[in-house]
């Protein structure tokens, strides 16, 4: 005997934290999905890095982020939620500042 449960779209929104949280998750997913291709284009066209060098730089950044995840998880578990968010925003701001500070055409050929 097989029992099937029909999932209602409203129940999925409530499970994700409500409508406000669902919208925030959608905006975050859209921004994250658009960031990587634009960073690749920025590295190749503005900084004049070769595509492999740009890809390696992006990969190194992603791997560094993965290395720090366990420490950030422990930090979150201790209850420092707003501090973790502020620190991650600071890292993003510093990364953007480094990108903007790099002179155009300063990359390797």
N, C-alpha and C positions, 0 to 999 in steps of 0.2 A: 504494500500500500504506500503510495507516494503522496505526500502532502506538499502543495505548493502555496507559497505566500506571495500575494500581490503587493509590490512595493509602490507606495504612492510618492510622487515627487515632493509633496509637502513634508513627508516624514524624513526625507533625505536632507532637506534644508534645516529642519529642526535638529537632526542628528549632528549636523556640522556646526551647531552653535547659534542657529537662528539666521534670519535674513541678513542682518548687518554683517555677521561673520562670513556668510556665504559670498556676499558682494566683495568683502575685503580679500577673501581667498581668490576670487576670480580676478580682481585687479592685480594682486601680487603675482599670480600665475601669468597673466598677460605681460606684466612688466618684466618678469624674469625671462619669459620666452622671447621678448624683443631685445633684451639687453645683449645677449651673446652675439647675435648676428651684427648688431651695430658696433659692438666692440671690435669684432673682426674687421669690419669695414673701416673703422677708425684707425686701427693699427696698420692696415694695408694702404689706405689712401692718404691719411693725414700724416702719420708718423713714417710712412714709406718703409715699413718693415715688410719682409717677404712673407707670403702666406704661411710657410712652415714655421718661421720664427714667431709670428703672431699666434699661431695655433699652439706652439710649445709654451709661450708665455701664459696663454689662457689655461692650458692644462696644468701648469705649475701652480697657478692661482687656485684652481679647483681642488687639486690634491692637497695644497696647504690648508684649504678650508676643511677638507675631510679629516686631516690630521688633528685639527683643533676641536672637532665635534665631541669626542668623549669628555674633554675638559669642560666644554661649554655645557654639556648635558649634566655633569656633576654640579656645575655652578647653578644651573637652573633648578636642579633637585634640592639645593640648599635654600631656595626661595628668593634668589636675587634676580627676579624676572626683569624688572625695569632697568637694572644695571646692565644685564646682558643685552637687552635691546639697544640701550644707549651705546654700549661698546661696539656692537655690530654696525650701528649707524656711523659711528666715528671711523671705523675701518673703511666703510664705503666712501665716506667723505674724503678720507686721506687718499684712497685709490683714485677717485675722480680728480682730486687736486694734482696728483702725480701725472695723470694723463694730460690734464690741461697745461701743466708746467713744462711738459716735454716739448721742445721746439719742433715745429713742423718740418718734416723731412730729415729728422735726426736718426732715423733707423738704419739698420744694417742693410746692405744691398745683397 
